[in-house]
Amino acid sequence: MCVPVDQDALVGDGGLDLGVFADALQRPLVTDEKHVVAALGASHHDRGEALASLQAPDFTLPDLDGNPHSLSDQRGKKVLLVAYASW
């Protein structure tokens, strides 16, 4: 992907300005300065298209015996998804 931006706006203090970069890509940016990590999210356009499709994203998780199960394996069947967190 090539993103045309003004180099002076993108680079500051000897490094890449992730805020300007995220804005140029029209993607949300989240940072954790304590752990020195940053992540770019999906653009609002891409996310909107995914939501409008009413198609759940595929994922694979293990059952209690460690056997992997993918959501896509259940296509065409009724599925109940339960999410639980103890925190």
Secondary structure, 3 states (H helix, E strand, C coil): CCCCCCHHHHEECCEECHHHHHHHHCCCEEEECCCCEEEECCCHHHHHHHHHCCCCCCCEEECCCCCEEEHHHHCCCCCCCCCCCCC
